[in-house]
Amino acid sequence: MLTEAERLELGVTQELPLNPDEAFQALLTDELLMESIGEDLVRTYVTIQELYNKKLAEAGPEGSAERKAWLTARI
């Protein structure tokens, strides 16, 4: 909701990722995160999430009964 000038005034120089792929790329390039919790853990997490998202997409279109059933079976 802030203008670009307001964001800059508050020191906000980066926008949040718009989709999971952008978020995963941000995680993989975050040096502080890599140093803090370890590159292996971050890469493993991203790989698992990417595989999960692929399976979810294969389960059916968003909002479909097939997708809901797939998700419900994993809760």
N, C-alpha and C positions, 0 to 999 in steps of 0.2 A: 504494500500500500504506500510505501515511501517513494518519493521521487529519487532519481539518480543522485541529485545534489544532496538530498537528506541522507541517503545511504553513505555517500562519501564523507559527509560531515561526521557521521557516527563511526566511520572507519570500516564500514562494510564494503569490501572491494570485490567479493565473489558472490555469485548467485548460487542457490541450491541446485543440485542436479535436477533435471526435468524428467528423467526416467531411470530405471534400474541400471542400464548400461553406463550412463553417465556417472551414476553413484558408484558403481564398481570401479570405474576408471579413476574416480577421485580417491577412493580408498587405496588403490594400488599405487598412486603417486603421492600419497601423504607420507612424507618422510618422518614426521613426528610419530605417527601411528605405527609405522614400520619399526622404528627404533623402540617404541614403548612396549608393544606386545609381540613383536617379531614378524618378520616377513613370511615365514612358513604358515603361521596362523592366519594372517590376512589373506594370503593366496589360497589357502585351503577353504576358508570361509567363502570367498568370492567364487571359487570353482563349484562348491556345493550349491550356492544360491543360483548360479547360472544354470546348473543342471536341473534344479527344482523348477525354475521359471520355464525351462524348455519343456519339462514334463507337464507342467500346468497348462502351457499353451497347447500341447498335444491332447490334453484331456477334453478340450472343447472350447468353443468361443466364450468370452466373458458373459456371465449371466445365464449360461445354458444349464440345463438339468444335469448333463454329463459332468460338467466342470464342478458344479455344486456337490454332486455325489463323490467325485474324486477328492475334493477338499474335505468333505465331511468324514470320509474314510480315514483321513490322516489326523483328525483331531483327537 
